[in-house]
Amino acid sequence: MTVSDPLSGLSAITPGPVTLAPGENQCSRQIYTITQSDMDAGQVDNTATATGNDPDDVEVSDTDSETITVVKDASIEIVKSADHLPTMQQGM
């Protein structure tokens, strides 16, 4: 079984091609870093396809898509505090 994903900028698919027995499953992982272009678009659309052969050596495949909405909620906060200690004067 192999997994393909055409999204530019993805890390390598891990693990690579694997052989599965009937009834087994496999999780694959890729890492993608959001770009400014994704932020401007407001989302990232992604589709991956798994392809393999069944026990009769007939090719089978499945495709799944996901859309991730980018949260554009920029903010900044600064908190400042001080402890005021009483001043002692000498000679008074």
FENJOSUL-V35489 format. One record per backbone hydrogen bond with DSSP energy under -0.5 kcal/mol. NH is the residue of the N-H (numbers start at 1). CO is the residue of the C=O. Records with the same first field share a line. If there is no record, write none. Layout:
NH: CO + CO
This chain:
2: 51
4: 49
6: 47
10: 7
11: 31
14: 29
18: 1
20: 18
24: 21
29: 14
34: 32
39: 35
40: 36
41: 37
42: 38
43: 38
44: 68
46: 66
48: 64
49: 4
50: 62
51: 2
52: 60
54: 58
57: 54
60: 52
62: 50
64: 48
66: 46
68: 44
69: 67
70: 42
72: 70
73: 71
84: 82
85: 83
